[in-house]
Amino acid sequence: MGKTVRLTMAQALARFLTRQMTEVDGERMPLFGGVWAIFGHGNVAGMGEALYQVRQELPTFRAHNEQGMAHAAVAYAKANFRRRVMAATTSIGPGALNMVTAAGLAHVNRLPVLFLPGDVFANRVPDPVLQQTEDFGDGTASVNDCFRPVSRYFDRIVRPEQIVPALHRAMQVLTDPAECGPVTLSLCQDVQAEAYDYPEAFFAERLWVPRRIRPDASELAAAVARLKSAKKPFIISGGGTLYSGASAALGAFAEAHGVPVGETQAGKSSLPDGHPFNMGSIGVTGTSAANRLAEEADVVLAVGTRMQDFTTGSWALFKNDERLTIGLNVQPFDAGKHRALPLVADAGVGLAELGAALGGWRAPKSWTAAAAKGKAAWKRDAAAATGATNAALPSDAQVIGAVQRALGNEVTLVCASGGLPGELHKLWEAGAAGSYHLEYGFSTMGYEIAGGLGVKLAKPGREVVVMVGDGSYLMLNSEIATSVMLGLKLIVVVLDNGGFGCINRLQMATGGANFNNLLKDARHETLPVVDFAAHAAAMGAKAVKVQSIADLEAALKEARASERTSVVVIDTDPLISTAAGGHWWDVAVPEVSSRKQVRAARKAYEKARTLQRVD
């Protein structure tokens, strides 16, 4: 067996994490950027002591909410294009369950994070312990089993030596471009403290470099043949483009072959907004420029996207009966969706080899010219939507315009839920790759501020701007205090529209009565008047409420000059959204209703569904 070292299971786990390395832009660095921890009786003695021993090599960060810290860990991985990751540990019971939502977020978005929730006693002698649930028919079950469907890999550690194969498997998943996602190692609290003679080789330093999958020759040949026959080719760029570091390859491909590009939420900033072949966002929240091309396209090259319903307009966007999709993706599951011609490969390598094989082929000049004309028209519409205003209640779009004018496109913009993602997807002019950070796979309310914290950890030298609605702010805001505590400055813009304005608009669009979304339409005795600025100031942030777009721009410039987290609050109109661009989205409308508005919406819904493609 060779030389061994006697450690507790938790100590072995912590030491192992310090030995995992990665390489970013030629620089060798630790793969794990740190561990988020909220301690309780299920992890304070075992993991707490173990993390203390390695605190200089593997920093431990204390948060205020388990879901929030897990969001920060996920955002850190996303901001690092999956090259670096974080871990998060909790006690058993409610602390562990608080992270399950974040696990779902990471799973949907294919983002790596290591969850280390405490678990019940493996020996079961003191059962039931505080915070332990009991299954009357299964003695092995605990609340941590809730992580199973939202983890790429799940293991429960009931003996100290089991951590060895479990960590090896965890690392394979966390660093694999196709299998990438959340890993949960459920740590029985007594086993955390048990000792074992671990092989010294287990703690040898290891370098993890992303695998670059090259395309299969036959798949490549088929893709080339189909593209060469295309008269109206179109590219959809997803998050995989960014994770591959393939922005330059995408730009080169588009320019060499005259193919316009539309971006998903995860793929936005694949190309700078000003790139001549970047038509902007696609789908339900798409620009008119990108969506018109997608409607007419006869070949769609889908790069690094999982083709969810917002991207495809619930599979009603593509209207060309001859349309064929080529799925360029590292994950075969995504590459072959809806009978796509699969091209299983890394985005960067795949685009390079595809481009080389196409040689001098270019899309027809008329197609490229039409794309340029459509983009120019869209830019005029966008400028009109985001222009300055003296309105008492500005629209979200007008606030976005103010933020863009005050801070430029060199900042990193963070958002996740409500009406803002749709407006930002259309209207935000992204600069560098990764400067647009939207979590819109799970669209998790409460991600925004915690996610901003994770982005700032990943990019300490960049200005990080969080845009969040009042509803999401109220759900999870405690990591403002964490950002102040850690000296990780954020600029947070709170848009207060008096409730859940986005869903209220959706409710109205489907014929529903205004009910239970805006605060004024919810059951109440007295309408709450929430002083968001005072609340943020109470957590240590600099905070101000502004009364106009002009005041907002001035406050943002002051916030940029400050060294401390700043929160700027502005009231907005809950009913206005940008009319230009966009596409139908499948939201089922009741077949039977006493409301004539619902019956009319159902009739329109049934007509729209006839455009959906069932491939």
Backbone torsions as a table, in degrees:
resi	resn	phi	psi	omega
1	MET	NA	-20.9	-179.3
2	GLY	81.3	-169.0	-176.5
3	LYS	-69.2	145.5	-179.9
4	THR	-129.2	164.3	175.0
5	VAL	-135.3	133.0	-175.5
6	ARG	-89.6	118.6	-178.5
7	LEU	-140.8	159.9	168.9
8	THR	-73.3	163.0	179.0
9	MET	-58.9	-42.7	-179.3
10	ALA	-64.8	-39.5	177.9
11	GLN	-64.5	-40.4	178.7
12	ALA	-63.7	-42.1	178.9
13	LEU	-60.9	-49.7	-178.0
14	ALA	-62.5	-43.2	-179.8
15	ARG	-64.8	-39.2	178.4
16	PHE	-59.3	-43.1	-178.5
17	LEU	-62.0	-34.2	-179.7
18	THR	-70.4	-15.8	-175.8
19	ARG	-96.8	-1.0	-179.1
20	GLN	-91.4	127.4	-174.2
21	MET	-121.8	160.8	175.2
22	THR	-139.7	176.0	179.3
23	GLU	-133.2	123.4	-179.5
24	VAL	-126.7	119.8	-179.1
25	ASP	52.1	41.6	177.1
26	GLY	81.2	-2.8	-179.2
27	GLU	-101.8	128.1	177.8
28	ARG	-82.4	131.0	-177.8
29	MET	-153.2	164.9	178.1
30	PRO	-60.9	138.4	177.0
31	LEU	-67.8	-40.8	-178.4
32	PHE	-90.7	120.9	179.5
33	GLY	-81.4	-5.1	179.3
34	GLY	147.5	-179.2	179.9
35	VAL	-128.2	127.6	170.5
36	TRP	-86.3	136.4	-175.9
37	ALA	-145.0	131.1	163.0
38	ILE	-120.4	114.9	-172.4
39	PHE	-87.0	149.0	174.0
40	GLY	-152.1	-171.3	-174.5
41	HIS	-68.0	-12.8	179.6
42	GLY	-91.3	-4.4	179.4
43	ASN	-149.5	-8.8	-174.8
44	VAL	-67.6	-38.1	-177.8
45	ALA	-76.1	-45.6	-177.5
46	GLY	-80.4	-70.0	-177.5
47	MET	-66.9	-35.5	-179.2
48	GLY	-59.6	-48.2	179.4
49	GLU	-66.9	-37.9	-178.8
50	ALA	-66.0	-42.5	179.6
51	LEU	-68.9	-32.2	175.5
52	TYR	-60.3	-38.9	-177.3
53	GLN	-65.7	-27.9	-176.8
54	VAL	-113.7	21.3	-171.8
55	ARG	-61.4	-25.0	179.2
56	GLN	-77.8	-32.6	-178.8
57	GLU	-90.5	-32.8	-176.1
58	LEU	-131.4	93.7	-174.4
59	PRO	-65.2	142.9	175.6
60	THR	-107.4	131.3	-179.1
61	PHE	-113.2	133.4	178.4
62	ARG	-97.4	130.4	178.9
63	ALA	-111.7	-173.4	179.7
64	HIS	-113.8	-9.3	-179.4
65	ASN	-151.6	134.3	-175.8
66	GLU	-64.8	-40.0	177.8
67	GLN	-64.7	-41.4	179.9
68	GLY	-61.0	-45.6	-178.1
69	MET	-67.9	-33.2	177.4
70	ALA	-68.4	-38.5	174.2
71	HIS	-60.3	-42.4	179.4
72	ALA	-61.4	-39.8	179.3
73	ALA	-64.9	-41.4	179.1
74	VAL	-66.5	-44.1	180.0
75	ALA	-61.9	-35.8	177.7
76	TYR	-59.4	-44.6	179.1
77	ALA	-66.1	-42.1	179.7
78	LYS	-63.3	-44.4	-179.3
79	ALA	-65.6	-26.4	177.1
80	ASN	-92.2	14.1	-179.2
81	PHE	53.0	35.7	175.7
82	ARG	70.0	12.0	179.8
83	ARG	-83.8	-25.0	177.2
84	ARG	-131.0	152.2	-174.5
85	VAL	-137.2	173.3	175.1
86	MET	-134.9	164.7	174.7
87	ALA	-116.0	162.0	178.1
88	ALA	-142.5	129.6	-178.8
89	THR	-124.1	143.4	179.8
90	THR	-138.0	173.1	169.8
91	SER	-74.8	-175.1	178.1
92	ILE	-82.0	173.1	171.5
93	GLY	70.3	-125.6	-173.5
94	PRO	-62.4	-35.4	178.3
95	GLY	-60.9	-44.0	178.4
96	ALA	-66.0	-47.3	-177.6
97	LEU	-62.3	-27.9	178.8
98	ASN	-62.1	-20.1	-179.1
99	MET	-90.7	-7.1	-173.5
100	VAL	-65.3	-38.3	177.6
101	THR	-59.8	-42.6	178.2
102	ALA	-65.5	-33.4	176.3
103	ALA	-64.6	-41.3	175.8
104	GLY	-61.3	-41.6	177.7
105	LEU	-59.1	-48.1	-178.6
106	ALA	-65.3	-38.9	-178.9
107	HIS	-64.4	-48.0	-179.4
108	VAL	-61.9	-40.5	-175.7
109	ASN	-89.5	3.3	178.8
110	ARG	57.7	47.4	-177.1
111	LEU	-115.7	137.4	-175.8
112	PRO	-84.6	134.2	173.8
113	VAL	-157.1	145.5	-179.7
114	LEU	-107.4	112.3	177.8
115	PHE	-94.8	131.7	-177.9
116	LEU	-128.1	66.9	179.9
117	PRO	-75.4	141.0	171.5
118	GLY	-66.3	156.0	-178.7
119	ASP	-135.8	179.6	-177.2
120	VAL	-67.3	175.0	176.9
121	PHE	-70.3	128.6	176.7
122	ALA	-65.3	-34.2	-177.8
123	ASN	-78.4	-14.3	174.9
124	ARG	63.4	7.5	-176.5
125	VAL	-62.5	-46.7	-177.1
126	PRO	-87.0	8.1	-175.1
127	ASP	-59.0	146.4	-9.9
128	PRO	-85.2	133.2	179.2
129	VAL	-86.6	169.1	177.8
130	LEU	-53.4	132.6	177.9
131	GLN	74.6	9.9	178.8
132	GLN	-93.2	128.1	171.0
133	THR	-83.6	159.3	178.0
134	GLU	-127.4	127.6	175.2
135	ASP	-95.2	122.0	-175.7
136	PHE	-67.4	-16.7	-177.8
137	GLY	-118.3	0.2	-177.1
138	ASP	-145.5	105.8	-178.5
139	GLY	-71.8	-13.7	-178.5
140	THR	-92.0	-7.6	-172.3
141	ALA	-82.5	145.1	169.7
142	SER	-144.1	173.1	-178.9
143	VAL	-61.6	-22.6	-178.4
144	ASN	-67.2	-14.5	174.7
145	ASP	-63.8	-16.9	175.5
146	CYS	-63.9	-20.0	178.6
147	PHE	-75.9	-18.1	-172.6
148	ARG	-56.2	-51.8	-176.5
149	PRO	-72.3	-11.9	-179.3
150	VAL	-115.7	23.1	175.0
151	SER	-122.9	140.5	172.9
152	ARG	-71.5	-31.7	175.7
153	TYR	-143.8	134.1	-179.9
154	PHE	-130.3	137.6	175.5
155	ASP	-148.1	145.2	174.0
156	ARG	-111.4	123.3	-175.1
157	ILE	-92.2	107.2	-177.6
158	VAL	-111.7	-3.4	172.1
159	ARG	-139.0	144.9	-174.3
160	PRO	-62.6	-32.3	-178.7
161	GLU	-73.6	-16.6	179.6
162	GLN	-66.3	-17.9	-178.7
163	ILE	-66.7	-23.0	-178.3
164	VAL	-65.6	-61.1	178.1
165	PRO	-65.9	-30.3	-179.3
166	ALA	-64.8	-42.6	179.8
167	LEU	-70.6	-35.6	176.1
168	HIS	-61.3	-44.4	179.3
169	ARG	-66.8	-39.7	179.3
170	ALA	-59.0	-43.2	-178.5
171	MET	-66.3	-36.9	177.9
172	GLN	-61.3	-41.4	-179.0
173	VAL	-71.6	-44.6	-176.6
174	LEU	-63.2	-27.0	-175.2
175	THR	-109.2	1.6	-178.9
176	ASP	-86.7	126.1	-176.4
177	PRO	-65.0	-26.0	-178.9
178	ALA	-92.4	-40.8	-176.4
179	GLU	-91.4	-1.2	-172.0
180	CYS	-51.5	139.3	178.2
181	GLY	166.0	-169.7	-176.7
182	PRO	-73.5	142.4	174.8
183	VAL	-118.5	133.3	176.5
184	THR	-118.0	120.2	171.2
185	LEU	-111.3	106.1	-177.0
186	SER	-82.3	119.6	-168.0
187	LEU	-107.4	102.8	176.1
188	CYS	-57.1	133.2	-168.2
189	GLN	-67.9	-31.3	176.8
190	ASP	-73.2	-34.1	-179.1
191	VAL	-69.8	-31.0	175.8
192	GLN	-54.0	-34.9	-174.3
193	ALA	-94.8	-5.8	-179.0
194	GLU	-80.3	144.0	-176.8
195	ALA	-97.8	156.0	178.3
196	TYR	-154.5	152.5	177.6
197	ASP	-87.4	95.3	-175.5
198	TYR	-85.7	140.4	176.4
199	PRO	-62.9	137.0	178.4
200	GLU	-60.7	-30.4	-179.9
201	ALA	-61.1	-24.7	178.9
202	PHE	-61.5	-26.0	-175.9
203	PHE	-103.9	15.5	176.1
204	ALA	-67.2	141.5	179.4
205	GLU	-65.2	137.8	-179.6
206	ARG	-133.7	136.4	179.4
207	LEU	-99.7	127.2	179.0
208	TRP	-109.1	114.5	179.6
209	VAL	-113.2	133.7	-177.2
210	PRO	-57.4	135.5	177.1
211	ARG	-73.9	133.1	178.2
212	ARG	-107.5	98.6	-176.7
213	ILE	-78.2	123.9	177.6
214	ARG	-89.0	150.2	-177.4
215	PRO	-70.0	147.9	172.8
216	ASP	-65.8	141.0	-174.9
217	ALA	-60.0	-42.3	-177.8
218	SER	-71.0	-39.0	177.1
219	GLU	-64.6	-39.7	179.1
220	LEU	-64.0	-44.2	-179.6
221	ALA	-62.2	-40.7	179.6
222	ALA	-65.8	-40.6	179.6
223	ALA	-65.8	-41.6	179.4
224	VAL	-62.4	-45.7	-179.4
225	ALA	-60.6	-42.2	-178.3
226	ARG	-69.5	-41.0	179.7
227	LEU	-65.1	-39.0	-178.9
228	LYS	-64.4	-22.9	178.8
229	SER	-89.6	-4.4	-173.8
230	ALA	-74.9	139.6	173.4
231	LYS	-104.3	-23.7	-178.0
232	LYS	-137.5	68.6	-178.1
233	PRO	-80.1	150.0	-177.6
234	PHE	-146.9	140.3	179.2
235	ILE	-108.2	135.0	169.1
236	ILE	-109.5	120.4	-178.8
237	SER	-103.7	122.8	179.9
238	GLY	-108.5	-170.1	-177.9
239	GLY	-60.6	-27.8	179.9
240	GLY	-60.5	-27.9	176.1
241	THR	-62.1	-44.4	-179.5
242	LEU	-71.1	-42.5	-178.2
243	TYR	-65.0	-28.6	178.1
244	SER	-80.9	-13.6	-172.6
245	GLY	69.9	35.5	-170.3
246	ALA	-102.2	17.6	-178.4
247	SER	-59.4	-44.4	-179.7
248	ALA	-64.8	-40.1	179.2
249	ALA	-64.7	-37.9	178.3
250	LEU	-65.5	-46.3	179.2
251	GLY	-60.9	-42.5	180.0
252	ALA	-64.5	-40.6	179.7
253	PHE	-64.5	-47.8	-179.0
254	ALA	-60.1	-43.4	-178.0
255	GLU	-69.5	-42.2	-176.8
256	ALA	-67.4	-32.1	-172.8
257	HIS	-115.8	3.5	174.2
258	GLY	66.2	34.3	-176.6
259	VAL	-105.3	120.6	178.8
260	PRO	-70.7	157.4	-173.1
261	VAL	-125.5	135.8	168.8
262	GLY	-115.7	148.9	-174.5
263	GLU	-116.7	137.6	172.2
264	THR	-77.2	175.8	175.2
265	GLN	-58.6	-47.0	-178.7
266	ALA	-70.5	-25.4	-176.8
267	GLY	-94.4	-6.7	-178.8
268	LYS	-61.9	135.4	-172.5
269	SER	90.1	5.0	170.9
270	SER	-55.5	-40.7	171.5
271	LEU	-122.5	148.3	174.5
272	PRO	-59.7	150.2	-178.6
273	ASP	-56.1	-33.4	-177.4
274	GLY	-82.1	-1.4	179.3
275	HIS	-63.4	132.9	-173.8
276	PRO	-61.2	-24.9	-179.1
277	PHE	-97.4	2.3	177.8
278	ASN	-88.4	109.6	-179.0
279	MET	-87.9	0.3	179.1
280	GLY	89.4	-157.6	-171.6
281	SER	-73.3	155.0	-178.2
282	ILE	-123.6	149.6	170.5
283	GLY	100.3	-149.0	-176.2
284	VAL	-56.3	-38.8	178.6
285	THR	-107.2	33.0	-173.4
286	GLY	-90.2	167.0	174.2
287	THR	-81.2	159.7	176.2
288	SER	-65.3	-32.4	-178.7
289	ALA	-64.6	-48.3	-178.0
290	ALA	-72.5	-42.9	-175.2
291	ASN	-66.9	-36.6	178.6
292	ARG	-63.7	-41.2	178.5
293	LEU	-65.7	-40.7	179.3
294	ALA	-63.4	-37.7	178.8
295	GLU	-61.8	-38.1	-175.0
296	GLU	-91.7	-15.8	-170.7
297	ALA	-57.3	138.3	174.2
298	ASP	-99.1	-18.9	171.2
299	VAL	-135.5	125.8	177.1
300	VAL	-112.0	117.1	175.7
301	LEU	-94.5	103.6	-176.3
302	ALA	-93.7	108.1	-173.9
303	VAL	-104.6	114.1	173.0
304	GLY	62.3	34.9	179.5
305	THR	-126.7	147.3	178.1
306	ARG	-93.7	6.1	171.7
307	MET	53.7	52.2	177.6
308	GLN	-76.5	175.5	-168.1
309	ASP	-65.7	-30.7	178.2
310	PHE	-68.5	-29.0	178.0
311	THR	-74.5	-40.0	-172.9
312	THR	-96.7	4.3	-173.9
313	GLY	59.2	44.6	-176.5
314	SER	53.8	36.2	179.3
315	TRP	62.2	32.5	172.4
316	ALA	-117.8	-1.7	-176.1
317	LEU	-72.2	-41.5	-173.7
318	PHE	-83.0	113.2	-171.2
319	LYS	-110.2	-3.0	178.6
320	ASN	-80.7	117.7	-177.5
321	ASP	-62.7	-20.4	-179.1
322	GLU	-94.1	2.8	-174.3
323	ARG	-62.7	136.0	173.1
324	LEU	-128.8	139.4	179.3
325	THR	-102.8	135.4	171.0
326	ILE	-107.2	119.0	-177.1
327	GLY	-97.1	97.1	177.2
328	LEU	-90.3	105.2	-172.3
329	ASN	-157.0	145.8	177.0
330	VAL	-72.9	-21.3	-176.8
331	GLN	-101.1	113.2	179.9
332	PRO	-54.7	-33.5	178.8
333	PHE	-57.2	-41.1	179.8
334	ASP	-82.5	-34.2	-175.7
335	ALA	-63.7	-30.4	-175.1
336	GLY	-103.7	11.8	-176.5
337	LYS	-61.3	140.0	176.9
338	HIS	53.3	48.7	175.0
339	ARG	58.6	29.7	177.3
340	ALA	-67.7	151.8	172.2
341	LEU	-76.0	110.8	-173.2
342	PRO	-76.6	141.6	171.7
343	LEU	-134.5	84.5	-173.2
344	VAL	-77.4	110.2	-176.0
345	ALA	-169.8	160.3	168.6
346	ASP	-60.7	141.8	-175.3
347	ALA	-59.9	-46.4	-177.9
348	GLY	-65.8	-48.8	179.2
349	VAL	-64.7	-42.2	-178.9
350	GLY	-62.3	-44.4	179.3
351	LEU	-65.4	-39.5	-179.5
352	ALA	-64.4	-46.0	-178.4
353	GLU	-71.8	-36.3	176.8
354	LEU	-64.3	-43.6	179.8
355	GLY	-64.0	-41.4	179.3
356	ALA	-63.6	-41.1	-178.7
357	ALA	-69.7	-27.0	178.4
358	LEU	-75.5	-20.0	177.9
359	GLY	60.2	-127.4	-176.6
360	GLY	-88.8	7.5	-178.4
361	TRP	-63.2	139.0	175.3
362	ARG	-137.6	151.3	174.3
363	ALA	-64.5	153.5	178.2
364	PRO	-54.6	141.8	-178.4
365	LYS	-60.0	-33.6	-179.3
366	SER	-63.1	-36.1	179.3
367	TRP	-68.5	-45.2	179.4
368	THR	-65.0	-40.6	179.8
369	ALA	-65.9	-39.8	178.2
370	ALA	-63.7	-36.6	178.4
371	ALA	-63.4	-45.4	-179.3
372	ALA	-63.0	-40.2	179.3
373	LYS	-65.1	-42.1	179.0
374	GLY	-64.5	-37.1	179.4
375	LYS	-66.8	-42.0	179.3
376	ALA	-60.2	-40.9	178.6
377	ALA	-65.1	-41.1	180.0
378	TRP	-64.6	-40.8	-178.5
379	LYS	-61.5	-34.2	176.8
380	ARG	-67.0	-42.0	178.2
381	ASP	-64.1	-41.7	-178.6
382	ALA	-65.7	-41.1	179.4
383	ALA	-62.7	-37.7	178.4
384	ALA	-66.4	-38.0	-177.9
385	ALA	-71.5	-32.2	-173.3
386	THR	-101.0	2.5	-176.8
387	GLY	-64.0	159.8	179.4
388	ALA	-63.7	152.9	-177.7
389	THR	-147.9	156.7	173.2
390	ASN	-104.6	10.3	-178.6
391	ALA	-59.4	143.4	179.1
392	ALA	-62.6	-37.9	177.4
393	LEU	-122.3	98.0	179.9
394	PRO	-71.0	163.3	175.6
395	SER	-82.4	165.1	173.7
396	ASP	-57.0	-40.9	-178.7
397	ALA	-61.0	-40.7	179.9
398	GLN	-68.6	-33.8	174.3
399	VAL	-66.4	-42.3	177.5
400	ILE	-58.6	-43.6	178.3
401	GLY	-59.6	-40.7	179.9
402	ALA	-65.7	-43.0	178.6
403	VAL	-62.0	-42.1	-179.2
404	GLN	-65.1	-43.8	-179.4
405	ARG	-65.5	-38.6	-176.1
406	ALA	-76.3	-34.1	-170.5
407	LEU	-115.9	-13.5	178.9
408	GLY	76.2	-171.4	-177.5
409	ASN	-107.7	14.5	177.2
410	GLU	-89.8	-8.6	176.4
411	VAL	-77.9	165.4	171.3
412	THR	-102.5	122.4	-174.7
413	LEU	-97.5	129.6	-178.1
414	VAL	-121.8	133.8	176.5
415	CYS	-160.6	174.3	-178.1
416	ALA	-154.8	-35.8	-165.9
417	SER	-147.4	169.4	178.7
418	GLY	83.9	-154.8	-179.3
419	GLY	-79.2	-22.5	-176.3
420	LEU	-59.2	-43.8	-178.7
421	PRO	-56.4	-38.7	179.5
422	GLY	-66.0	-43.3	179.2
423	GLU	-69.0	-41.3	179.7
424	LEU	-65.9	-41.0	179.9
425	HIS	-57.2	-42.3	179.0
426	LYS	-73.7	-43.5	-158.3
427	LEU	-109.0	-25.3	-177.4
428	TRP	-70.5	131.3	-179.6
429	GLU	-95.2	93.2	-175.5
430	ALA	-73.8	146.9	177.9
431	GLY	-103.4	-100.9	-175.3
432	ALA	-69.3	155.1	177.2
433	ALA	-56.9	129.3	179.8
434	GLY	88.3	-0.2	-179.1
435	SER	-78.9	-8.4	176.0
436	TYR	-114.0	110.5	-172.4
437	HIS	-119.4	90.1	178.6
438	LEU	-111.5	130.2	171.9
439	GLU	-96.5	96.1	-177.3
440	TYR	-126.3	17.5	171.0
441	GLY	-80.2	-42.9	178.3
442	PHE	-106.0	-17.4	-178.3
443	SER	44.9	63.7	-169.6
444	THR	-90.3	112.2	174.3
445	MET	-60.2	133.7	-177.9
446	GLY	99.2	-9.6	179.5
447	TYR	-72.0	-30.1	-162.5
448	GLU	-56.1	-58.1	-174.7
449	ILE	-70.6	-44.4	177.8
450	ALA	-63.5	-40.3	177.1
451	GLY	-63.1	-40.0	176.9
452	GLY	-59.3	-37.9	177.3
453	LEU	-61.6	-43.9	178.0
454	GLY	-64.6	-38.9	178.3
455	VAL	-64.2	-41.6	-179.8
456	LYS	-64.8	-37.0	174.7
457	LEU	-60.8	-39.3	-178.9
458	ALA	-75.3	-32.9	-175.8
459	LYS	-128.9	67.4	-174.9
460	PRO	-62.7	-22.3	-179.1
461	GLY	-87.4	-4.9	-177.6
462	ARG	-105.1	151.2	174.2
463	GLU	-77.3	126.3	-179.2
464	VAL	-111.0	122.7	-177.2
465	VAL	-114.6	123.4	178.6
466	VAL	-105.8	125.6	172.7
467	MET	-110.0	128.0	-172.1
468	VAL	-146.9	142.6	175.1
469	GLY	-81.7	164.3	-178.1
470	ASP	-63.3	-34.5	-179.5
471	GLY	-65.6	-44.5	180.0
472	SER	-70.7	-36.6	177.1
473	TYR	-58.5	-45.0	-177.8
474	LEU	-67.6	-27.0	179.3
475	MET	-69.4	-40.9	-175.4
476	LEU	-157.6	102.7	-177.5
477	ASN	-128.1	-1.9	-169.1
478	SER	-65.1	-20.3	-178.5
479	GLU	-77.4	-0.7	165.5
480	ILE	-59.9	-45.2	178.5
481	ALA	-62.7	-36.9	178.2
482	THR	-65.7	-40.6	-179.8
483	SER	-63.4	-39.1	177.6
484	VAL	-66.3	-44.4	-178.6
485	MET	-60.6	-39.6	-176.5
486	LEU	-89.9	-3.5	-178.1
487	GLY	68.6	29.5	179.9
488	LEU	-103.3	94.2	-172.0
489	LYS	-69.7	132.0	172.8
490	LEU	-123.1	154.0	165.5
491	ILE	-110.9	114.5	-176.4
492	VAL	-109.9	123.0	176.9
493	VAL	-107.9	115.5	-179.1
494	VAL	-100.8	120.9	177.9
495	LEU	-101.9	110.1	-175.0
496	ASP	-98.9	105.9	177.4
497	ASN	-111.4	15.9	172.8
498	GLY	78.7	31.7	177.0
499	GLY	139.2	-148.5	-179.7
500	PHE	-97.2	77.6	-173.5
501	GLY	-64.0	-37.5	-178.2
502	CYS	-62.0	-47.8	-178.5
503	ILE	-72.5	-28.8	174.2
504	ASN	-62.1	-42.3	178.0
505	ARG	-65.5	-38.0	177.3
506	LEU	-65.3	-40.3	177.7
507	GLN	-59.7	-44.1	179.0
508	MET	-66.4	-39.6	-177.8
509	ALA	-66.7	-24.7	178.4
510	THR	-98.1	15.8	174.4
511	GLY	87.7	-0.3	-176.9
512	GLY	-76.1	156.4	174.6
513	ALA	-76.2	153.1	175.3
514	ASN	-65.5	108.9	-168.9
515	PHE	-151.5	116.9	166.9
516	ASN	69.1	17.9	176.1
517	ASN	-111.1	-63.8	171.2
518	LEU	-71.7	146.4	-176.6
519	LEU	-57.8	-36.0	-178.3
520	LYS	-68.1	-20.3	-179.6
521	ASP	-100.5	3.8	177.5
522	ALA	-98.3	159.0	179.7
523	ARG	-61.5	126.3	-179.0
524	HIS	-157.0	153.9	170.0
525	GLU	-95.4	-41.3	178.8
526	THR	-138.4	133.2	178.1
527	LEU	-71.4	129.0	178.8
528	PRO	-71.3	142.0	172.9
529	VAL	-115.1	97.7	-174.8
530	VAL	-88.1	124.2	176.9
531	ASP	-92.6	87.9	-175.3
532	PHE	-64.1	-35.0	179.9
533	ALA	-65.9	-44.3	178.5
534	ALA	-64.4	-38.9	179.7
535	HIS	-62.8	-46.8	-179.9
536	ALA	-64.9	-39.3	178.7
537	ALA	-63.0	-34.1	179.0
538	ALA	-65.5	-21.1	177.0
539	MET	-95.0	6.6	173.9
540	GLY	102.7	-1.7	-179.5
541	ALA	-83.4	156.1	165.8
542	LYS	-77.3	132.1	-172.6
543	ALA	-144.6	145.0	179.6
544	VAL	-152.5	146.3	170.3
545	LYS	-106.0	130.6	-178.5
546	VAL	-108.4	158.3	-174.0
547	GLN	-108.9	-4.9	-176.2
548	SER	-154.0	166.0	176.8
549	ILE	-63.3	-40.3	179.0
550	ALA	-62.2	-43.1	178.4
551	ASP	-66.1	-34.6	177.8
552	LEU	-61.6	-46.8	-179.8
553	GLU	-61.3	-40.2	179.1
554	ALA	-66.0	-42.5	-179.2
555	ALA	-65.3	-36.9	179.6
556	LEU	-66.9	-36.6	177.3
557	LYS	-66.5	-36.7	175.4
558	GLU	-67.1	-40.7	179.4
559	ALA	-62.8	-37.8	179.0
560	ARG	-63.4	-35.5	-179.1
561	ALA	-76.8	-18.0	-177.8
562	SER	-78.3	156.0	177.1
563	GLU	-99.5	-1.7	-176.9
564	ARG	-115.4	153.7	176.5
565	THR	-52.7	131.7	179.8
566	SER	-121.3	141.7	176.9
567	VAL	-122.5	124.7	179.8
568	VAL	-118.4	125.6	-174.8
569	VAL	-112.2	138.2	175.5
570	ILE	-143.8	138.6	175.4
571	ASP	-77.0	141.6	-179.2
572	THR	-133.9	165.1	-179.7
573	ASP	-81.9	125.3	-177.4
574	PRO	-77.7	-9.9	-171.7
575	LEU	-103.9	-14.3	-173.7
576	ILE	-94.0	131.7	169.2
577	SER	-138.0	160.7	-176.1
578	THR	-68.8	121.6	-177.0
579	ALA	-75.3	-34.0	-177.0
580	ALA	-69.2	146.7	179.8
581	GLY	75.5	-165.5	177.4
582	GLY	85.8	174.4	-179.7
583	HIS	-159.1	160.6	177.8
584	TRP	-59.2	146.0	177.2
585	TRP	-129.9	135.4	-177.4
586	ASP	-77.4	101.7	171.6
587	VAL	-123.6	113.0	-171.1
588	ALA	-61.0	131.6	179.5
589	VAL	-106.2	136.0	-177.6
590	PRO	-54.6	138.5	177.4
591	GLU	-72.7	-27.6	-176.6
592	VAL	-127.2	131.7	177.1
593	SER	-161.2	150.4	174.9
594	SER	-80.5	-11.9	-179.0
595	ARG	-89.0	128.6	179.6
596	LYS	-67.0	-29.2	178.9
597	GLN	-64.7	-39.0	178.5
598	VAL	-68.4	-40.3	179.7
599	ARG	-63.6	-39.2	177.7
600	ALA	-67.2	-40.4	179.0
601	ALA	-65.3	-35.9	178.4
602	ARG	-65.1	-39.5	179.7
603	LYS	-63.3	-44.2	178.0
604	ALA	-65.6	-36.3	179.9
605	TYR	-64.1	-44.9	-179.6
606	GLU	-63.5	-36.2	177.4
607	LYS	-66.7	-42.2	-179.2
608	ALA	-64.8	-34.9	-177.7
609	ARG	-66.1	-21.7	178.6
610	THR	-66.4	-17.2	180.0
611	LEU	-87.7	-9.2	-179.8
612	GLN	-70.0	143.0	177.6
613	ARG	-101.0	127.4	174.9
614	VAL	-106.4	92.0	-176.3
615	ASP	-84.9	NA	NA
